[in-house]
Amino acid sequence: MTELVRIAMIFILTTQGGYFLAIFLAGHTMIEWYEWSIIPNPNGNIFLKFINGFTATFIGIAYWAGKRVDHHNWFLKRVYLLGYAILFIIASVTFYQTVDYFLRLIDYS
């Protein structure tokens, strides 16, 4: 069971990283695609809220970073996105290693 948690974490974190790369290469086009995939104001419908949550889980951090730097010129946008991607990689590795440590403690118990 703990291996499944590790695989799910790796899958989510690499998907976020891949979307960072897509936003880095394609820019505003990928941001627009994310905005097309979410439903604004789902009005209490649990299915629509689930779709928004699922989409945000897999590509939400990269979208947030892309929107945050969207008002800069082309070069600065790429530099800032690269900085956000590096911070994301550091945070992801730290998060994964911490959770993996606790999962290994559970396995050995």
PDB file as gemmi writes it, atoms N, CA and C in Angstrom:
CRYST1    1.000    1.000    1.000  90.00  90.00  90.00 P 1                      
ATOM      1  N   MET A   1       0.816  -1.198   0.000  1.00  0.00           N  
ATOM      2  CA  MET A   1       0.000   0.000   0.000  1.00  0.00           C  
ATOM      3  C   MET A   1       0.863   1.268   0.000  1.00  0.00           C  
ATOM      4  N   THR A   2       1.962   1.231   0.735  1.00  0.00           N  
ATOM      5  CA  THR A   2       2.817   2.417   0.774  1.00  0.00           C  
ATOM      6  C   THR A   2       3.479   2.663  -0.584  1.00  0.00           C  
ATOM      7  N   GLU A   3       3.727   1.614  -1.321  1.00  0.00           N  
ATOM      8  CA  GLU A   3       4.306   1.775  -2.655  1.00  0.00           C  
ATOM      9  C   GLU A   3       3.332   2.504  -3.582  1.00  0.00           C  
ATOM     10  N   LEU A   4       2.054   2.241  -3.421  1.00  0.00           N  
ATOM     11  CA  LEU A   4       1.041   2.931  -4.211  1.00  0.00           C  
ATOM     12  C   LEU A   4       1.020   4.431  -3.901  1.00  0.00           C  
ATOM     13  N   VAL A   5       1.212   4.777  -2.641  1.00  0.00           N  
ATOM     14  CA  VAL A   5       1.278   6.194  -2.255  1.00  0.00           C  
ATOM     15  C   VAL A   5       2.502   6.844  -2.885  1.00  0.00           C  
ATOM     16  N   ARG A   6       3.621   6.147  -2.881  1.00  0.00           N  
ATOM     17  CA  ARG A   6       4.842   6.694  -3.507  1.00  0.00           C  
ATOM     18  C   ARG A   6       4.641   6.916  -5.008  1.00  0.00           C  
ATOM     19  N   ILE A   7       4.047   5.950  -5.679  1.00  0.00           N  
ATOM     20  CA  ILE A   7       3.816   6.064  -7.120  1.00  0.00           C  
ATOM     21  C   ILE A   7       2.863   7.210  -7.417  1.00  0.00           C  
ATOM     22  N   ALA A   8       1.812   7.372  -6.614  1.00  0.00           N  
ATOM     23  CA  ALA A   8       0.857   8.462  -6.820  1.00  0.00           C  
ATOM     24  C   ALA A   8       1.544   9.815  -6.629  1.00  0.00           C  
ATOM     25  N   MET A   9       2.383   9.928  -5.606  1.00  0.00           N  
ATOM     26  CA  MET A   9       3.106  11.188  -5.382  1.00  0.00           C  
ATOM     27  C   MET A   9       4.024  11.499  -6.562  1.00  0.00           C  
ATOM     28  N   ILE A  10       4.749  10.511  -7.030  1.00  0.00           N  
ATOM     29  CA  ILE A  10       5.651  10.718  -8.161  1.00  0.00           C  
ATOM     30  C   ILE A  10       4.861  11.123  -9.397  1.00  0.00           C  
ATOM     31  N   PHE A  11       3.722  10.484  -9.612  1.00  0.00           N  
ATOM     32  CA  PHE A  11       2.895  10.798 -10.773  1.00  0.00           C  
ATOM     33  C   PHE A  11       2.394  12.240 -10.724  1.00  0.00           C  
ATOM     34  N   ILE A  12       1.897  12.660  -9.582  1.00  0.00           N  
ATOM     35  CA  ILE A  12       1.377  14.027  -9.453  1.00  0.00           C  
ATOM     36  C   ILE A  12       2.502  15.051  -9.596  1.00  0.00           C  
ATOM     37  N   LEU A  13       3.626  14.810  -8.944  1.00  0.00           N  
ATOM     38  CA  LEU A  13       4.726  15.779  -8.986  1.00  0.00           C  
ATOM     39  C   LEU A  13       5.355  15.873 -10.382  1.00  0.00           C  
ATOM     40  N   THR A  14       5.485  14.753 -11.086  1.00  0.00           N  
ATOM     41  CA  THR A  14       6.054  14.817 -12.437  1.00  0.00           C  
ATOM     42  C   THR A  14       5.076  15.438 -13.432  1.00  0.00           C  
ATOM     43  N   THR A  15       3.774  15.246 -13.210  1.00  0.00           N  
ATOM     44  CA  THR A  15       2.797  15.905 -14.074  1.00  0.00           C  
ATOM     45  C   THR A  15       2.862  17.415 -13.898  1.00  0.00           C  
ATOM     46  N   GLN A  16       2.979  17.863 -12.657  1.00  0.00           N  
ATOM     47  CA  GLN A  16       3.145  19.301 -12.404  1.00  0.00           C  
ATOM     48  C   GLN A  16       4.414  19.822 -13.089  1.00  0.00           C  
ATOM     49  N   GLY A  17       5.509  19.077 -12.956  1.00  0.00           N  
ATOM     50  CA  GLY A  17       6.762  19.484 -13.587  1.00  0.00           C  
ATOM     51  C   GLY A  17       6.655  19.513 -15.101  1.00  0.00           C  
ATOM     52  N   GLY A  18       5.956  18.554 -15.671  1.00  0.00           N  
ATOM     53  CA  GLY A  18       5.755  18.542 -17.119  1.00  0.00           C  
ATOM     54  C   GLY A  18       4.934  19.724 -17.594  1.00  0.00           C  
ATOM     55  N   TYR A  19       3.951  20.111 -16.800  1.00  0.00           N  
ATOM     56  CA  TYR A  19       3.152  21.276 -17.186  1.00  0.00           C  
ATOM     57  C   TYR A  19       3.963  22.561 -17.029  1.00  0.00           C  
ATOM     58  N   PHE A  20       4.886  22.589 -16.078  1.00  0.00           N  
ATOM     59  CA  PHE A  20       5.824  23.722 -16.003  1.00  0.00           C  
ATOM     60  C   PHE A  20       6.603  23.826 -17.309  1.00  0.00           C  
ATOM     61  N   LEU A  21       7.079  22.697 -17.810  1.00  0.00           N  
ATOM     62  CA  LEU A  21       7.817  22.696 -19.071  1.00  0.00           C  
ATOM     63  C   LEU A  21       6.927  23.140 -20.224  1.00  0.00           C  
ATOM     64  N   ALA A  22       5.685  22.682 -20.241  1.00  0.00           N  
ATOM     65  CA  ALA A  22       4.768  23.073 -21.307  1.00  0.00           C  
ATOM     66  C   ALA A  22       4.490  24.568 -21.273  1.00  0.00           C  
ATOM     67  N   ILE A  23       4.300  25.129 -20.091  1.00  0.00           N  
ATOM     68  CA  ILE A  23       4.076  26.576 -19.989  1.00  0.00           C  
ATOM     69  C   ILE A  23       5.350  27.327 -20.361  1.00  0.00           C  
ATOM     70  N   PHE A  24       6.500  26.784 -19.998  1.00  0.00           N  
ATOM     71  CA  PHE A  24       7.775  27.418 -20.357  1.00  0.00           C  
ATOM     72  C   PHE A  24       7.937  27.476 -21.879  1.00  0.00           C  
ATOM     73  N   LEU A  25       7.543  26.408 -22.580  1.00  0.00           N  
ATOM     74  CA  LEU A  25       7.716  26.354 -24.026  1.00  0.00           C  
ATOM     75  C   LEU A  25       6.579  27.032 -24.792  1.00  0.00           C  
ATOM     76  N   ALA A  26       5.330  26.793 -24.379  1.00  0.00           N  
ATOM     77  CA  ALA A  26       4.190  27.290 -25.148  1.00  0.00           C  
ATOM     78  C   ALA A  26       3.575  28.557 -24.574  1.00  0.00           C  
ATOM     79  N   GLY A  27       3.915  28.894 -23.351  1.00  0.00           N  
ATOM     80  CA  GLY A  27       3.476  30.154 -22.771  1.00  0.00           C  
ATOM     81  C   GLY A  27       1.992  30.271 -22.534  1.00  0.00           C  
ATOM     82  N   HIS A  28       1.434  31.369 -23.018  1.00  0.00           N  
ATOM     83  CA  HIS A  28       0.042  31.707 -22.727  1.00  0.00           C  
ATOM     84  C   HIS A  28      -0.942  30.678 -23.284  1.00  0.00           C  
ATOM     85  N   THR A  29      -0.575  29.954 -24.309  1.00  0.00           N  
ATOM     86  CA  THR A  29      -1.461  28.932 -24.873  1.00  0.00           C  
ATOM     87  C   THR A  29      -1.801  27.880 -23.839  1.00  0.00           C  
ATOM     88  N   MET A  30      -0.833  27.421 -23.076  1.00  0.00           N  
ATOM     89  CA  MET A  30      -1.096  26.401 -22.059  1.00  0.00           C  
ATOM     90  C   MET A  30      -1.905  26.963 -20.897  1.00  0.00           C  
ATOM     91  N   ILE A  31      -1.727  28.223 -20.603  1.00  0.00           N  
ATOM     92  CA  ILE A  31      -2.527  28.852 -19.558  1.00  0.00           C  
ATOM     93  C   ILE A  31      -3.986  28.915 -20.003  1.00  0.00           C  
ATOM     94  N   GLU A  32      -4.226  29.252 -21.270  1.00  0.00           N  
ATOM     95  CA  GLU A  32      -5.590  29.277 -21.789  1.00  0.00           C  
ATOM     96  C   GLU A  32      -6.213  27.881 -21.788  1.00  0.00           C  
ATOM     97  N   TRP A  33      -5.436  26.855 -22.103  1.00  0.00           N  
ATOM     98  CA  TRP A  33      -5.965  25.489 -22.089  1.00  0.00           C  
ATOM     99  C   TRP A  33      -6.402  25.095 -20.691  1.00  0.00           C  
ATOM    100  N   TYR A  34      -5.634  25.490 -19.685  1.00  0.00           N  
ATOM    101  CA  TYR A  34      -6.031  25.188 -18.312  1.00  0.00           C  
ATOM    102  C   TYR A  34      -7.334  25.906 -17.974  1.00  0.00           C  
ATOM    103  N   GLU A  35      -7.451  27.168 -18.379  1.00  0.00           N  
ATOM    104  CA  GLU A  35      -8.667  27.920 -18.093  1.00  0.00           C  
ATOM    105  C   GLU A  35      -9.875  27.332 -18.812  1.00  0.00           C  
ATOM    106  N   TRP A  36      -9.676  26.734 -19.980  1.00  0.00           N  
ATOM    107  CA  TRP A  36     -10.782  26.073 -20.671  1.00  0.00           C  
ATOM    108  C   TRP A  36     -11.198  24.782 -19.959  1.00  0.00           C  
ATOM    109  N   SER A  37     -10.264  24.163 -19.247  1.00  0.00           N  
ATOM    110  CA  SER A  37     -10.558  22.868 -18.623  1.00  0.00           C  
ATOM    111  C   SER A  37     -11.250  22.977 -17.275  1.00  0.00           C  
ATOM    112  N   ILE A  38     -11.266  24.167 -16.670  1.00  0.00           N  
ATOM    113  CA  ILE A  38     -11.945  24.311 -15.381  1.00  0.00           C  
ATOM    114  C   ILE A  38     -13.304  24.967 -15.591  1.00  0.00           C  
ATOM    115  N   ILE A  39     -14.197  24.723 -14.666  1.00  0.00           N  
ATOM    116  CA  ILE A  39     -15.536  25.278 -14.729  1.00  0.00           C  
ATOM    117  C   ILE A  39     -15.627  26.387 -13.682  1.00  0.00           C  
ATOM    118  N   PRO A  40     -15.777  27.638 -14.090  1.00  0.00           N  
ATOM    119  CA  PRO A  40     -15.893  28.707 -13.098  1.00  0.00           C  
ATOM    120  C   PRO A  40     -17.253  28.642 -12.397  1.00  0.00           C  
ATOM    121  N   ASN A  41     -17.262  28.855 -11.099  1.00  0.00           N  
ATOM    122  CA  ASN A  41     -18.478  28.840 -10.289  1.00  0.00           C  
ATOM    123  C   ASN A  41     -19.312  27.573 -10.496  1.00  0.00           C  
ATOM    124  N   PRO A  42     -18.862  26.431  -9.992  1.00  0.00           N  
ATOM    125  CA  PRO A  42     -19.590  25.179 -10.226  1.00  0.00           C  
ATOM    126  C   PRO A  42     -20.947  25.096  -9.532  1.00  0.00           C  
ATOM    127  N   ASN A  43     -21.331  26.074  -8.730  1.00  0.00           N  
ATOM    128  CA  ASN A  43     -22.682  26.182  -8.152  1.00  0.00           C  
ATOM    129  C   ASN A  43     -23.134  24.944  -7.387  1.00  0.00           C  
ATOM    130  N   GLY A  44     -22.296  24.440  -6.527  1.00  0.00           N  
ATOM    131  CA  GLY A  44     -22.701  23.358  -5.640  1.00  0.00           C  
ATOM    132  C   GLY A  44     -22.711  21.979  -6.263  1.00  0.00           C  
ATOM    133  N   ASN A  45     -22.460  21.840  -7.539  1.00  0.00           N  
ATOM    134  CA  ASN A  45     -22.446  20.536  -8.184  1.00  0.00           C  
ATOM    135  C   ASN A  45     -21.150  19.822  -7.817  1.00  0.00           C  
ATOM    136  N   ILE A  46     -21.265  18.695  -7.119  1.00  0.00           N  
ATOM    137  CA  ILE A  46     -20.087  17.978  -6.618  1.00  0.00           C  
ATOM    138  C   ILE A  46     -19.224  17.430  -7.761  1.00  0.00           C  
ATOM    139  N   PHE A  47     -19.846  17.029  -8.863  1.00  0.00           N  
ATOM    140  CA  PHE A  47     -19.094  16.502  -9.996  1.00  0.00           C  
ATOM    141  C   PHE A  47     -18.205  17.584 -10.605  1.00  0.00           C  
ATOM    142  N   LEU A  48     -18.757  18.782 -10.787  1.00  0.00           N  
ATOM    143  CA  LEU A  48     -17.974  19.872 -11.363  1.00  0.00           C  
ATOM    144  C   LEU A  48     -16.856  20.317 -10.418  1.00  0.00           C  
ATOM    145  N   LYS A  49     -17.140  20.316  -9.118  1.00  0.00           N  
ATOM    146  CA  LYS A  49     -16.102  20.644  -8.140  1.00  0.00           C  
ATOM    147  C   LYS A  49     -14.997  19.595  -8.158  1.00  0.00           C  
ATOM    148  N   PHE A  50     -15.356  18.319  -8.343  1.00  0.00           N  
ATOM    149  CA  PHE A  50     -14.356  17.257  -8.428  1.00  0.00           C  
ATOM    150  C   PHE A  50     -13.461  17.453  -9.640  1.00  0.00           C  
ATOM    151  N   ILE A  51     -14.042  17.826 -10.772  1.00  0.00           N  
ATOM    152  CA  ILE A  51     -13.243  18.062 -11.985  1.00  0.00           C  
ATOM    153  C   ILE A  51     -12.259  19.205 -11.761  1.00  0.00           C  
ATOM    154  N   ASN A  52     -12.724  20.286 -11.153  1.00  0.00           N  
ATOM    155  CA  ASN A  52     -11.822  21.410 -10.859  1.00  0.00           C  
ATOM    156  C   ASN A  52     -10.709  20.996  -9.903  1.00  0.00           C  
ATOM    157  N   GLY A  53     -11.050  20.230  -8.875  1.00  0.00           N  
ATOM    158  CA  GLY A  53     -10.037  19.776  -7.919  1.00  0.00           C  
ATOM    159  C   GLY A  53      -9.035  18.832  -8.547  1.00  0.00           C  
ATOM    160  N   PHE A  54      -9.521  17.926  -9.386  1.00  0.00           N  
ATOM    161  CA  PHE A  54      -8.645  16.979 -10.076  1.00  0.00           C  
ATOM    162  C   PHE A  54      -7.667  17.721 -10.988  1.00  0.00           C  
ATOM    163  N   THR A  55      -8.181  18.688 -11.739  1.00  0.00           N  
ATOM    164  CA  THR A  55      -7.330  19.463 -12.640  1.00  0.00           C  
ATOM    165  C   THR A  55      -6.302  20.280 -11.857  1.00  0.00           C  
ATOM    166  N   ALA A  56      -6.733  20.883 -10.769  1.00  0.00           N  
ATOM    167  CA  ALA A  56      -5.805  21.684  -9.955  1.00  0.00           C  
ATOM    168  C   ALA A  56      -4.747  20.811  -9.300  1.00  0.00           C  
ATOM    169  N   THR A  57      -5.095  19.579  -8.935  1.00  0.00           N  
ATOM    170  CA  THR A  57      -4.120  18.675  -8.321  1.00  0.00           C  
ATOM    171  C   THR A  57      -2.984  18.353  -9.270  1.00  0.00           C  
ATOM    172  N   PHE A  58      -3.296  18.160 -10.527  1.00  0.00           N  
ATOM    173  CA  PHE A  58      -2.270  17.717 -11.462  1.00  0.00           C  
ATOM    174  C   PHE A  58      -1.517  18.839 -12.162  1.00  0.00           C  
ATOM    175  N   ILE A  59      -2.153  19.994 -12.382  1.00  0.00           N  
ATOM    176  CA  ILE A  59      -1.439  21.056 -13.090  1.00  0.00           C  
ATOM    177  C   ILE A  59      -1.659  22.431 -12.491  1.00  0.00           C  
ATOM    178  N   GLY A  60      -2.176  22.512 -11.288  1.00  0.00           N  
ATOM    179  CA  GLY A  60      -2.529  23.791 -10.691  1.00  0.00           C  
ATOM    180  C   GLY A  60      -1.362  24.671 -10.304  1.00  0.00           C  
ATOM    181  N   ILE A  61      -0.291  24.093  -9.797  1.00  0.00           N  
ATOM    182  CA  ILE A  61       0.844  24.909  -9.357  1.00  0.00           C  
ATOM    183  C   ILE A  61       1.532  25.570 -10.552  1.00  0.00           C  
ATOM    184  N   ALA A  62       1.679  24.838 -11.630  1.00  0.00           N  
ATOM    185  CA  ALA A  62       2.298  25.410 -12.824  1.00  0.00           C  
ATOM    186  C   ALA A  62       1.417  26.512 -13.411  1.00  0.00           C  
ATOM    187  N   TYR A  63       0.096  26.314 -13.386  1.00  0.00           N  
ATOM    188  CA  TYR A  63      -0.818  27.353 -13.861  1.00  0.00           C  
ATOM    189  C   TYR A  63      -0.698  28.606 -12.999  1.00  0.00           C  
ATOM    190  N   TRP A  64      -0.653  28.425 -11.685  1.00  0.00           N  
ATOM    191  CA  TRP A  64      -0.526  29.560 -10.774  1.00  0.00           C  
ATOM    192  C   TRP A  64       0.749  30.346 -11.077  1.00  0.00           C  
ATOM    193  N   ALA A  65       1.852  29.638 -11.267  1.00  0.00           N  
ATOM    194  CA  ALA A  65       3.119  30.314 -11.574  1.00  0.00           C  
ATOM    195  C   ALA A  65       3.044  31.013 -12.926  1.00  0.00           C  
ATOM    196  N   GLY A  66       2.411  30.368 -13.897  1.00  0.00           N  
ATOM    197  CA  GLY A  66       2.283  30.987 -15.219  1.00  0.00           C  
ATOM    198  C   GLY A  66       1.443  32.249 -15.188  1.00  0.00           C  
ATOM    199  N   LYS A  67       0.351  32.234 -14.410  1.00  0.00           N  
ATOM    200  CA  LYS A  67      -0.480  33.427 -14.293  1.00  0.00           C  
ATOM    201  C   LYS A  67       0.238  34.530 -13.524  1.00  0.00           C  
ATOM    202  N   ARG A  68       1.062  34.137 -12.586  1.00  0.00           N  
ATOM    203  CA  ARG A  68       1.773  35.109 -11.758  1.00  0.00           C  
ATOM    204  C   ARG A  68       2.796  35.905 -12.576  1.00  0.00           C  
ATOM    205  N   VAL A  69       3.389  35.302 -13.588  1.00  0.00           N  
ATOM    206  CA  VAL A  69       4.414  35.986 -14.387  1.00  0.00           C  
ATOM    207  C   VAL A  69       3.897  36.419 -15.756  1.00  0.00           C  
ATOM    208  N   ASP A  70       2.607  36.289 -15.985  1.00  0.00           N  
ATOM    209  CA  ASP A  70       2.038  36.528 -17.312  1.00  0.00           C  
ATOM    210  C   ASP A  70       2.151  37.984 -17.771  1.00  0.00           C  
ATOM    211  N   HIS A  71       2.270  38.912 -16.871  1.00  0.00           N  
ATOM    212  CA  HIS A  71       2.296  40.327 -17.250  1.00  0.00           C  
ATOM    213  C   HIS A  71       3.695  40.829 -17.634  1.00  0.00           C  
ATOM    214  N   HIS A  72       4.711  39.992 -17.504  1.00  0.00           N  
ATOM    215  CA  HIS A  72       6.073  40.404 -17.859  1.00  0.00           C  
ATOM    216  C   HIS A  72       6.333  40.166 -19.343  1.00  0.00           C  
ATOM    217  N   ASN A  73       7.450  40.696 -19.833  1.00  0.00           N  
ATOM    218  CA  ASN A  73       7.794  40.455 -21.229  1.00  0.00           C  
ATOM    219  C   ASN A  73       8.274  39.006 -21.413  1.00  0.00           C  
ATOM    220  N   TRP A  74       8.512  38.634 -22.664  1.00  0.00           N  
ATOM    221  CA  TRP A  74       8.787  37.239 -22.991  1.00  0.00           C  
ATOM    222  C   TRP A  74      10.006  36.699 -22.232  1.00  0.00           C  
ATOM    223  N   PHE A  75      11.101  37.434 -22.226  1.00  0.00           N  
ATOM    224  CA  PHE A  75      12.325  36.950 -21.605  1.00  0.00           C  
ATOM    225  C   PHE A  75      12.187  36.835 -20.088  1.00  0.00           C  
ATOM    226  N   LEU A  76      11.678  37.890 -19.452  1.00  0.00           N  
ATOM    227  CA  LEU A  76      11.519  37.849 -17.993  1.00  0.00           C  
ATOM    228  C   LEU A  76      10.536  36.765 -17.566  1.00  0.00           C  
ATOM    229  N   LYS A  77       9.514  36.554 -18.374  1.00  0.00           N  
ATOM    230  CA  LYS A  77       8.545  35.511 -18.065  1.00  0.00           C  
ATOM    231  C   LYS A  77       9.233  34.151 -18.004  1.00  0.00           C  
ATOM    232  N   ARG A  78      10.118  33.888 -18.947  1.00  0.00           N  
ATOM    233  CA  ARG A  78      10.829  32.601 -18.965  1.00  0.00           C  
ATOM    234  C   ARG A  78      11.793  32.481 -17.784  1.00  0.00           C  
ATOM    235  N   VAL A  79      12.451  33.582 -17.447  1.00  0.00           N  
ATOM    236  CA  VAL A  79      13.384  33.560 -16.313  1.00  0.00           C  
ATOM    237  C   VAL A  79      12.637  33.291 -15.018  1.00  0.00           C  
ATOM    238  N   TYR A  80      11.531  33.988 -14.809  1.00  0.00           N  
ATOM    239  CA  TYR A  80      10.746  33.789 -13.585  1.00  0.00           C  
ATOM    240  C   TYR A  80      10.138  32.392 -13.535  1.00  0.00           C  
ATOM    241  N   LEU A  81       9.652  31.901 -14.671  1.00  0.00           N  
ATOM    242  CA  LEU A  81       9.106  30.537 -14.693  1.00  0.00           C  
ATOM    243  C   LEU A  81      10.184  29.510 -14.369  1.00  0.00           C  
ATOM    244  N   LEU A  82      11.379  29.735 -14.865  1.00  0.00           N  
ATOM    245  CA  LEU A  82      12.482  28.834 -14.550  1.00  0.00           C  
ATOM    246  C   LEU A  82      12.781  28.872 -13.057  1.00  0.00           C  
ATOM    247  N   GLY A  83      12.743  30.059 -12.460  1.00  0.00           N  
ATOM    248  CA  GLY A  83      12.939  30.171 -11.015  1.00  0.00           C  
ATOM    249  C   GLY A  83      11.854  29.438 -10.238  1.00  0.00           C  
ATOM    250  N   TYR A  84      10.592  29.620 -10.644  1.00  0.00           N  
ATOM    251  CA  TYR A  84       9.500  28.907  -9.988  1.00  0.00           C  
ATOM    252  C   TYR A  84       9.648  27.399 -10.158  1.00  0.00           C  
ATOM    253  N   ALA A  85      10.089  26.967 -11.329  1.00  0.00           N  
ATOM    254  CA  ALA A  85      10.270  25.534 -11.571  1.00  0.00           C  
ATOM    255  C   ALA A  85      11.370  24.963 -10.676  1.00  0.00           C  
ATOM    256  N   ILE A  86      12.444  25.699 -10.510  1.00  0.00           N  
ATOM    257  CA  ILE A  86      13.526  25.236  -9.635  1.00  0.00           C  
ATOM    258  C   ILE A  86      13.047  25.162  -8.187  1.00  0.00           C  
ATOM    259  N   LEU A  87      12.306  26.180  -7.746  1.00  0.00           N  
ATOM    260  CA  LEU A  87      11.737  26.133  -6.390  1.00  0.00           C  
ATOM    261  C   LEU A  87      10.766  24.963  -6.243  1.00  0.00           C  
ATOM    262  N   PHE A  88       9.968  24.708  -7.283  1.00  0.00           N  
ATOM    263  CA  PHE A  88       9.037  23.580  -7.245  1.00  0.00           C  
ATOM    264  C   PHE A  88       9.781  22.254  -7.146  1.00  0.00           C  
ATOM    265  N   ILE A  89      10.873  22.118  -7.891  1.00  0.00           N  
ATOM    266  CA  ILE A  89      11.653  20.876  -7.851  1.00  0.00           C  
ATOM    267  C   ILE A  89      12.238  20.667  -6.459  1.00  0.00           C  
ATOM    268  N   ILE A  90      12.787  21.715  -5.875  1.00  0.00           N  
ATOM    269  CA  ILE A  90      13.357  21.599  -4.527  1.00  0.00           C  
ATOM    270  C   ILE A  90      12.274  21.224  -3.520  1.00  0.00           C  
ATOM    271  N   ALA A  91      11.126  21.909  -3.597  1.00  0.00           N  
ATOM    272  CA  ALA A  91      10.022  21.603  -2.672  1.00  0.00           C  
ATOM    273  C   ALA A  91       9.477  20.205  -2.897  1.00  0.00           C  
ATOM    274  N   SER A  92       9.387  19.771  -4.148  1.00  0.00           N  
ATOM    275  CA  SER A  92       8.866  18.440  -4.457  1.00  0.00           C  
ATOM    276  C   SER A  92       9.780  17.340  -3.930  1.00  0.00           C  
ATOM    277  N   VAL A  93      11.066  17.503  -4.141  1.00  0.00           N  
ATOM    278  CA  VAL A  93      12.015  16.501  -3.662  1.00  0.00           C  
ATOM    279  C   VAL A  93      11.996  16.443  -2.138  1.00  0.00           C  
ATOM    280  N   THR A  94      11.952  17.609  -1.498  1.00  0.00           N  
ATOM    281  CA  THR A  94      11.883  17.647  -0.038  1.00  0.00           C  
ATOM    282  C   THR A  94      10.605  16.987   0.470  1.00  0.00           C  
ATOM    283  N   PHE A  95       9.476  17.316  -0.155  1.00  0.00           N  
ATOM    284  CA  PHE A  95       8.197  16.722   0.237  1.00  0.00           C  
ATOM    285  C   PHE A  95       8.214  15.208   0.037  1.00  0.00           C  
ATOM    286  N   TYR A  96       8.697  14.763  -1.123  1.00  0.00           N  
ATOM    287  CA  TYR A  96       8.733  13.329  -1.406  1.00  0.00           C  
ATOM    288  C   TYR A  96       9.638  12.594  -0.420  1.00  0.00           C  
ATOM    289  N   GLN A  97      10.811  13.140  -0.158  1.00  0.00           N  
ATOM    290  CA  GLN A  97      11.735  12.477   0.759  1.00  0.00           C  
ATOM    291  C   GLN A  97      11.161  12.409   2.173  1.00  0.00           C  
ATOM    292  N   THR A  98      10.481  13.455   2.604  1.00  0.00           N  
ATOM    293  CA  THR A  98       9.879  13.456   3.935  1.00  0.00           C  
ATOM    294  C   THR A  98       8.772  12.408   4.039  1.00  0.00           C  
ATOM    295  N   VAL A  99       7.881  12.392   3.069  1.00  0.00           N  
ATOM    296  CA  VAL A  99       6.790  11.409   3.090  1.00  0.00           C  
ATOM    297  C   VAL A  99       7.348  10.000   2.927  1.00  0.00           C  
ATOM    298  N   ASP A 100       8.345   9.838   2.076  1.00  0.00           N  
ATOM    299  CA  ASP A 100       8.953   8.527   1.882  1.00  0.00           C  
ATOM    300  C   ASP A 100       9.594   8.017   3.177  1.00  0.00           C  
ATOM    301  N   TYR A 101      10.206   8.918   3.934  1.00  0.00           N  
ATOM    302  CA  TYR A 101      10.799   8.533   5.216  1.00  0.00           C  
ATOM    303  C   TYR A 101       9.737   7.980   6.159  1.00  0.00           C  
ATOM    304  N   PHE A 102       8.605   8.694   6.254  1.00  0.00           N  
ATOM    305  CA  PHE A 102       7.549   8.215   7.134  1.00  0.00           C  
ATOM    306  C   PHE A 102       6.907   6.929   6.612  1.00  0.00           C  
ATOM    307  N   LEU A 103       6.818   6.775   5.299  1.00  0.00           N  
ATOM    308  CA  LEU A 103       6.277   5.522   4.743  1.00  0.00           C  
ATOM    309  C   LEU A 103       7.217   4.358   5.025  1.00  0.00           C  
ATOM    310  N   ARG A 104       8.495   4.597   4.969  1.00  0.00           N  
ATOM    311  CA  ARG A 104       9.455   3.533   5.302  1.00  0.00           C  
ATOM    312  C   ARG A 104       9.362   3.161   6.789  1.00  0.00           C  
ATOM    313  N   LEU A 105       9.111   4.146   7.651  1.00  0.00           N  
ATOM    314  CA  LEU A 105       8.898   3.842   9.064  1.00  0.00           C  
ATOM    315  C   LEU A 105       7.671   2.960   9.254  1.00  0.00           C  
ATOM    316  N   ILE A 106       6.634   3.238   8.492  1.00  0.00           N  
ATOM    317  CA  ILE A 106       5.427   2.416   8.562  1.00  0.00           C  
ATOM    318  C   ILE A 106       5.705   1.007   8.067  1.00  0.00           C  
ATOM    319  N   ASP A 107       6.472   0.885   6.989  1.00  0.00           N  
ATOM    320  CA  ASP A 107       6.799  -0.442   6.444  1.00  0.00           C  
ATOM    321  C   ASP A 107       7.615  -1.283   7.425  1.00  0.00           C  
ATOM    322  N   TYR A 108       8.555  -0.650   8.136  1.00  0.00           N  
ATOM    323  CA  TYR A 108       9.423  -1.391   9.039  1.00  0.00           C  
ATOM    324  C   TYR A 108       8.770  -1.717  10.376  1.00  0.00           C  
ATOM    325  N   SER A 109       7.673  -1.059  10.673  1.00  0.00           N  
ATOM    326  CA  SER A 109       6.998  -1.304  11.962  1.00  0.00           C  
ATOM    327  C   SER A 109       6.276  -2.628  11.975  1.00  0.00           C  
TER     328      SER A 109                                                      
END                                                                             
